[in-house]
Amino acid sequence: MDAKPIQAIGILGTGTIGSSWATFFAAQGMKVRMHDVDPAIVERGIGKAYENLEALVRYGLMEKERLAAVQGNIAPAGDMAALLDGIDYLQESVAETYEVKGKVYAEMDRLASPRTILASSSSGLLMSEIQKHVARPGRCLIAHPFNPPHLVPLVELVPGQKTDPAVVERVKRFFEERGKIPVVLKLEVPGHIANRLAAALWREAIDLVIRGVASVEDVDKALYAGPGIRWALMGQHMIYHLGGGEGGYGYFIDHIGKAFGAYWREMATWSEISPESRERLVEGVRQAMGERDAAEIARWRDEKIVGLLKVIYGKQEPNTGKKGGKT
Ligand SMILES: NC(=O)c1ccc[n+]([C@@H]2O[C@H](COP(=O)([O-])OP(=O)(O)OC[C@H]3O[C@@H](n4cnc5c(N)ncnc54)[C@H](O)[C@@H]3O)[C@@H](O)[C@H]2O)c1
């Protein structure tokens, strides 16, 4: 296994996720080079990363004195060869299709040193499909973040059939040492773990609106004011283990779990959102937003995420590695 520490980072695709990844890596003190199809898009991505870093200072997650130096860690690459020249780790965040990912992986594989790790942010594609396009598939894996990656700790690591297990282990350690919370999948499935769970929940959240059970606003409230409070602390298995009282998870499955059969039998199974449903959902969100705009809500969300992370993880704030708290 290559023991050289991961220090120089390349970001391919500088949209929503690429710019947030750049924020994370730069805040960790790493050199970050960015590239996209158009220099104007790269400039926008760098601008967004700068804004994110300023917000980290406002949240108390980064010292103000570090800001200029950290922003100075981020630079445009100019072209694909310059992006890949001498980097240890490439985080690809381009469009979510096999066609685009296959094309960029073939090019990256050709230009990058054999020891450069090529990681994809893909929300649900299979690395086994993507790595068919490369000559050195061992260094390719999925490293799927949750938006925004500079704040949310989860990274799902998904090897393809030809990924070298030592590379997965190395990337896992790399993220753990930087305050992220990686999970490693044993088997590839479309949507990995978190987005499959989200997909199951989202279908039902849509169906409840379309069947007229509740408004968009109330379906969302039923999530964030109830189960969502617990989900920031523990997952569904542990929640139901506690829900089983002294009998634990076994008791919960045998008794309360039976009632769920009746829900499952009549729940939605469709796999496409109709144009009419789309209109109702978009209008429902518009009503729920009231006077607020999306940027304002996103700012509020990010501030609250930071507060939650401080409460839950205390001393070591995930993602920044900054020591906080007194205990
Ligand atoms: N948005 C999310 O919530 C989210 C969360 C986790 C992971 N992801 C994943 O991250 C990846 C990027 O998603 P996004 O939301 O940032 O999309 P985005 O549209 O904001 O950004 C994608 C960028 O890729 C660029 N691009 C497209 N083809 C390219 C090419 N051939 N070479 C270089 N750049 C190219 C585009 O110009 C664009 O700037 C996807 O794989 C997506 O599944 C998204």
The ligand as a Gaussian input file, in Angstrom:
#p B3LYP/6-31G(d) Opt

LIG

0 1
 N      -26.525000      17.726000      -5.098000
 C      -26.501000      16.843000      -4.119000
 O      -27.247000      16.932000      -3.115000
 C      -25.525000      15.695000      -4.163000
 C      -25.195000      15.045000      -2.963000
 C      -24.231000      14.026000      -2.976000
 C      -23.628000      13.650000      -4.175000
 N      -23.986000      14.279000      -5.339000
 C      -23.303000      13.834000      -6.573000
 O      -22.316000      14.790000      -6.905000
 C      -22.139000      14.835000      -8.337000
 C      -22.317000      16.281000      -8.815000
 O      -23.607000      16.737000      -8.430000
 P      -23.928000      18.294000      -8.228000
 O      -25.213000      18.347000      -7.475000
 O      -22.739000      19.012000      -7.699000
 O      -24.181000      18.731000      -9.742000
 P      -23.948000      20.165000     -10.426000
 O      -24.774000      20.156000     -11.640000
 O      -24.112000      21.259000      -9.423000
 O      -22.393000      20.113000     -10.817000
 C      -21.894000      19.218000     -11.775000
 C      -20.732000      19.888000     -12.491000
 O      -20.104000      18.949000     -13.345000
 C      -19.676000      19.642000     -14.480000
 N      -19.411000      18.707000     -15.576000
 C      -20.313000      18.026000     -16.327000
 N      -19.636000      17.278000     -17.252000
 C      -18.318000      17.485000     -17.047000
 C      -17.135000      17.001000     -17.658000
 N      -17.190000      16.146000     -18.693000
 N      -15.932000      17.430000     -17.206000
 C      -15.873000      18.307000     -16.177000
 N      -16.960000      18.799000     -15.540000
 C      -18.168000      18.387000     -15.980000
 C      -20.794000      20.628000     -14.781000
 O      -20.357000      21.692000     -15.618000
 C      -21.166000      21.075000     -13.377000
 O      -20.450000      22.241000     -12.980000
 C      -23.172000      13.852000      -8.908000
 O      -22.544000      12.618000      -9.147000
 C      -24.204000      13.723000      -7.797000
 O      -24.862000      12.493000      -7.808000
 C      -24.894000      15.304000      -5.365000

